[in-house]
Amino acid sequence: MARRISSRLRISGILLAITPLHIGGNGGDPLVDLCLAENGAGHYYVPGTSLAGALRAWMSADLDFVNHLWGFQEQNGGAESSRGHASYVLVEDAPIKETVAEIRDGVGIDRLTGTAAERVKFDRAILPKGTRIPLQITVEQAKRFNAADWEECKAEFVALLQALQEQEIRLGAAKTRGLGRIQLTELSIKDQDLANPEGMIATLRGEGKGISLNALSSTPTPRNRTPKLFIDIHWQPVGPVMVKTEADGIAVDSLPLVSAINGQLSFVLPGSSIKGSLRTQAERIIRTLLNSRISNNSDPNQRFIEQVQNVPLVQSLFGSAARLENNENNSAKTQLGRMGALAIDDCYAQVNMTAQQWNNIEAAETETSLRGALQEANLQGTQQAFHVAIDRWTGGAAEGFLYSTLEPMGFKWNPIRLMLDLSGLGTEANPTLALLLLVLRDLLAGRIPLGYGTNRGMGAISVSKIQFQARGLDSSLGAIHNVTLSMGDFTGLPGEFLSTLTMSWQQWLQEANIGGQA
């Protein structure tokens, strides 16, 4: 039988993709490893289950309330003893129209050789930055809800919608590698009364009493604010900086990766690429302290897995892949792996071009037509560089080894945005933060190149300043709030902050039996 509902809230808006987005599904392209979800009409979409899962997870502080509102099912010894109820929150599928997906290539790096790891290559389809995702939520007030329950429900949704407006909830896959940051815009809330015929008729017409977010609840719920550190790295390239795209041009072989921003294209450093560079340096620091060797297992798949596992603090900071491990006590397997505490957004160059202008660059067949296409797109600072391998016997150019690269030069780039979530790290929170600061110190000193060709004169950057914004940290760590470190200077951190981290770092070193200091 139908549930008795006295009123409901109809919440609608647009979720704007601040960074690219990947919602996985069984897409129609057999050549792409990680496809986007598509509905029966062939449109990309975000399933209501994906949206509901992300929203419910954000509310998970009070499990009893969450189960009461979002529904639950329990079984105690059989179906006849199960109990629960369906959700009072209905989240609609979100079809996405007039959006062109992009393909990003991913590759694992062998820690021993520094080259692409064998058999660790994949493609991922993404929705570009600026994609608009329609949001439709219905929250039902059941007869079983008393006034206090309904008031708590509205207060929780005020906090949830504010979190969406402030970009605190990420959606989809690879949320710590440049994808999934969204922002709620164009919010509309209607209160629809179903307790009388007039209200029912108005509801059938799609009408209802409009209500603002601030007026939705008279008792706002305290925000679910986890301890986080936001870091903006202001930088500029010293020479050419790019990430190579898989596709080749005609007049030029290697092209830089571009990505869409509201209908325009720009050069981009994916968050996954930046995160990989920082992780490599973090592993180098820890492995040096531990004096640990890098695995050289003869099995290529097992070798890469062993190389990225069991590196203390690095897995807490950057994450580890999900995997199943046999349980010694029974036949069941244990699910391992974790999402990293550090999230890094894609970083875009401050240059725009149309899709047609970029197509002209890719399709240019001669050097003359390439220069013309670059000039038309206002990319005169981008140059075609020629490279050749040298025959070790003759000393001349090796036959068949001439190639060219289109190298972006002279462009300004947006700051690199990092977000460190310290919740869930427990006693490793302070040592993990200390490790990140050691990595940032090396970045500030120019020791960490970014992107493609870093062993061949590319990727060098100059960091002008690093800005910190803290939220929810304790008094000693919170002292880093609003601190800015200038170029080449890493001594400007607050004394109390440095003292706390130094003590935690030294204690971690002693417990790890390293016997040294960094």
N, C-alpha and C positions, 0 to 999 in steps of 0.2 A: 504494500500500500504506500501511497505517497506520504512524504513527510509534511508535517504541519509547519508552515513558514509564515511568520507575521510581518516581516519586512526584509529588505535586502539592500546592500550597497552595490552599485554598479560603478566600477572603477575602470577608466580607460585612459590611454596615453600612448606615447611613442617612446620606445627604448632606442636611443641613438647610440650606435656603435662608436665609442671613442677610440677604440683600437679595432683591428680586424677580429673576426669571430669565426669559430668553427663549431657547428653542431653536427655531429656525425650521424650518418645514416647510410642506407643502401642507395646511393646515387646511380645515375645512368651512365657514368663514364668508367669503363672497365680498365682504363689505363691509369686511373688515379687510385692510390692505395687507400687514402682516407677521404671518402666522399662526404658531401653535405647531404643532410636529410632533404628529401623531396616528397611532396604530398601527391595525391592521386591525379591532380591537375598538372603535374610536372613543374610546380613552382617550388623554389627553396622555401623552407619554413622552419620555425622553431616549435617543436611539439609542446603541447600544454604540459606534458609530463616533465619535460626538461625545465620549463619555467617554474612549475610548481615545486619541483625538487630543490631548485636553487633558493626559492623564497622560503620554503619550509625549513631548509637547513639553516638559514639566517636566523630564524625564530627559535632554534632548538635549545635555548637556554633553559626554558621551563618545559620539560618533556610532557608533563601531565596536561598543561594547557595546550601545547601543540597537538597532542593526540586528541584532545577534546574538540579542537577547532578543525584540524586537517584530517581527522579520521584515523582509525587504526584497526588492526585485527590481531587477535591473540588466539592461540590454540594450546590447550592444556590436555594432551592425551587423546586428542581425536576431534573430528569435525563437530561432533555433537556437543563438545564443551567449549567451542570457540565463542568468542565474544568480540564486539567492536561495532563500529558504524562507519558509514561513508563520510567523506569530507564535506564540510559546510562551505568550503572555498572551491569555487569552480574557475579554473584557468583555461582559457580557450587556446587552441592552436593559433600560431601567428604566421600567416602566409606572407612571404616577402616577394614583392613584384619589382620589375624593372631594375634588377641588380645583376651585374655581371660578376661571376665568381672568378677568383684568381687561384693560381696553383703555386704553392710554395714547396720547395725541395728541402728535405732534411737529410742530414748525414751524421753518423757518429764518427768521432775522431779517435784513431788508435793512439793511446797515450805513449806507446813505445816508439812508433815511427813518426807520429805527427801528421800522418796522411789519413785519407778516408778509410774508416774501418771496413773490412770486407763484410758484405752482406748486411750492412746497417745503413740502408738507403731507403727513403720513402718519400712519397708525394702527399701533400695535404691540400685540399681545396678549402678556401676561406671566403667569407663575405667581407668586402673591403670596409675600411674606415668610412664612417658616414652613413652606413646602411641603417634604414629606419625599420624598426620591428614593432608592429602594432601590439599593444597590450590590452587585454580584456579580462577583467577579474570580476566575479560575482561572489559576494560574501553574504550568506544567508543567516538571518536571525531565526533560529528554530524556537518553537514553543518551549522547548526544554531549557532554553537560555533564560536565566533571570536577568534583572536589570544590571546587576554587578558584572555578570558574565559578558553581556553585550557591551558594556562600557569598557571592560578590559580588552575585548576583541577590537574595538575601534581604536583604543589607545595603542595596541600592538601594531595595527595597520598604519597608524600615523608614523610610528617609528620606522616601519618597513619602507613606506613610500619615501620618507625623508632619506633613508639610506640609499634608495635607488636614485634619488635626485642628486645625492652627493657622491655617486660613483663608488659606493662601498661594496657593491655586490657584483661579482663577475659571473659570466655565463659561458658554458660550453667547455671545450677542451683547451689544453695548453694555457691555462689561466696565468701561470707564472712565466710564460715564455712569449709574452707580447700580445696575447689574444684575450678577448672576453670582457674588456672593461666597457660598461654600458652606463648610460645616464637617462633617467626618466625625464621626459619633456611633455608639454602639452597635456598636463594632467587634468582630468575631469572626474568629479565624483557626484553621483546622484543617489539620493536616499529615496527608495521606492517602498511605499506603504502597501502591504498586501492584506491588511486586517479589515478592509472595507471595500465595497464595490467600486467606489470612486477611485481609490488607489489602484485597484486591479486594472481598471480600464486605462488609467494613465500609464501604468506599467506596460500594458499591451501596446500602447502607442509609442513606447520608447521614452516616455517622459519620466519625470521625477523631480524632487526638490534638489536643486543644485546646492552643493555645500563645499566650502573651501577646506583645504587640508588642515589649517589651524583651527577651524571651527568643528572639525569632525569629532574631537574628543576633548572633554573638559579636564581630564586627568591624564596628561601625556605620560607614557611609559618611559623610564630612563633608557637612554640609548644603549644598544649593545655595542659598546665601544671597546674593542680589543686593543691591547698595546701595540702601536705601530710606529714605524719611523719612515718618513718620506724623504727621499734624497733626490735632488736635481743636480745633475752634472752638466755644467756649461762647458762646451768644448768646441774646437774647430780642427779640421784636418791640417796636418803639416804638409802632406802631399796628397796623392789620390787615395780615396777611401771608398770602397764599394763592396757589396756582396754580389757575387756572380750569379746570374740567372742561368738556368739549364739550357735555354734556347740560344742558338747562335744566330748572328746576323749574316749578311751576305758579304758586304765589303769589310766587315769587322767580325772577328770570331767571338770574342768574349764580351758580353754586354752586362752592364750593371742592372741590378734588380730594381724595378719600379713598382709602385703600388698606388691604387686610386685613393683620392681624398675628395669627396663630394664632386665627382665627375671629372676631376683633373688628375694628372699623374705626377708623382714625385719620386726621386730616389729614396730608398729606404734601407735602414739597417734593422733587420728583424730582431725582436727581443730575444729569440732563441740564439741568434748569432752572438749578440752582446753577452748573453748569459753564459754561453759556451766559453768565451774568452776569459770572463771573470772566474768561471769555475776552474779552468785550466790553471790559472795562477793560484787559486785557493788550494788546489790539489798539490801544486808544486811546493807551497809553504808547508802543508801538513806532512807530505811525504818526506820532505827534507828533515823536519823535526823528528819524525818517526823512523827515519832511515829505512823506509820500506821500499821494496822493489816493485816494479810494475810487471804484471802478469804477462807471460809470453806463451800462453797455452797454445798448443798446435791447432786446436779447434777454434776457428775464427769467431764463431758465435760465442763460445764460452770465454774466449780471451777478452773480448770487449766487456762482457758482463762482469768478469772478475776485476777488470781495470777500474770500473766506476763504482764498485761496491766496497764496503768496509773501509772507507776513508773517513775517520772520525770528524765530526762537525760539518764536513763538506756535504754529507747526505742530509743533515738537518737544514743546512742553508740552501742547498740547490735541489734537493729532492732525490729520490731513487725510483726506478721503474718498478711497477707492480709485477710480482711474480709469485708463484706457488712453491712452497717448500714442504717436504714430507715432515709429518709430525712423528716424533719418536714414540709417543705414548699410544697412538692409535693410527688407523689407516687414513684418517682425514688429513687434508693438507692445510697449512697455515698461509694465509694471504699476507704477503710482505710488500714493502714499498710505501712511499709517503710523498706527499706534495711538499715541495720546498717552501721554506719560509720567505724566500726572496722572489719577488715578482718584478720583471723588467718589461717595460712597454717598447713597442716598435719606435724607432727614431727616424724622423723624416727630414730631408733637406728642405731648405727654404727656397724652393724653386718649383714652379708649376708648368705643366705642358699638357696639351690635349692628347687624347688617345691617337688621333690621326697624325699629329706631329711625331709621336713616338713610333708609330707604324712606319712612317716615312724614313726614320733613322734605321729601323730594323731592316727595311726593304731596300735601302740604298745599295746599288751594285758597284759603284766606283767611289774612289776617294773624293772626287769632285762633287758627286751627288750627296755623299755623306756630309761634307762640309756645308753644303747648301741646306740640308735638312737640319743640321745642328744650329745653323744661324737662324733659320726660320723659327726654331723652338727656343731661341735665346739661350742656347747652351754653348756659346763660343768658348767658355772656359773648359769644356770637355774636350779631351784630345784623344786621337787614335795613336796608341803607342805600339810599336812593333817589337817583337821578341823572337829570338832564334836560339836554337841549341847549337853548341859548338862540337864539331866532330873532333874527338880526342886524338885521332891519328893524323888528320890533315891540318888541324887548326882552323879550318874553314867552317862555313855554315853547314850543319848537318842536313842532309837531303830530307825534305818532307817535314821539317820541324820549325817552319816559320809560322807564327801566328800573331794576331794583333788583339789588343784590348782597348775598349772604349773607357777611358779613365776620367771620372768626374773630378774637376779641379776648380778651386776658387769659390766654392759655394759655402754659404753659411748653413748650419744645421741646428735644429731645435735641441734643447737640452735632453739628455738621457734621463728618464724617470725611473727610479727604483722605489719599491715599497717593501719594507721588512716587517713581517707579522711575527711578533715575539710570543704570541699565545701558543700554547701547546708544546713549547720547547723545554719547559720545566727548568731543571738545573743547568741545562745547556744554553739557556738564553744569553747570558752574559758572554761566555766564551765564543758563542756563534757570532754575536755582534762584534766582538773583538777581532775575529777572523775577517769579517767583512771590512772592517776599518783598515786592516793590514792590506787587503786587496785594493781598497780605494787609495791608500797611501802610494802603492805602486802605480796605480792608474794616474794619480796626480803627478808622479815623478816621470811619467812618459815611458814606463816599462811594459805596458800592455797595449799592443796594436789591436786594431779591430778590422774585421772583414776578411776579404780575399787577398791572397798574395802577400801575406805579412812577412814571409821569408824572402821576398823579392822586391823590397823597396816600397811596398804599399802598406797602408793601414796605420801609419804613425799619426798620433793625434796630440794636441796640446789642450790641457784642461785649464781653463781660466779660473774657475771657482766651483766649489761644491757647497750646496745649501741644504741644511737639515731642518725638517719640521717634525716635531715629536707629538704623539698623542697617547695618553693613557700610560706613560712610563712613570716609574717611581721617581721620587724627588732627586736622587743622585743621577740617574740616567736621563731624566727629563731636562737636565741642565743643557742638553745639546739642542734644545728647541731654539729656532731662529739663529743658529750659529752658521757662519759662512767661512769656509776655508779658501784662502786666496791661492793663486798659482804658485806651486813649489813650496808652499808652507803648510805643514801638517801639525804645527805646534799650537794652533789657536783653539784647540778643544778645551772646554772648561776643566779646571783642576780636579774637582770632585768627580766629574764624569770619568776622567782618565784614571784617577785613583781606584775607583770601583772596578773598572774593566781590567786594569792591570792586576789587581789582586785576584780577580776571577780567572784571568788568563794564566797566571802563575800557578794557581791552585790546580787548574786543569792540566797543566804541563806535569806537575808533580804526580797527580793521580794517574796520568797516562804513562808514568815512568820514563819520561823523555829525558829528564835531568838537565834541561837547558831552558833558555828563555829566548823569546822572539824579539 
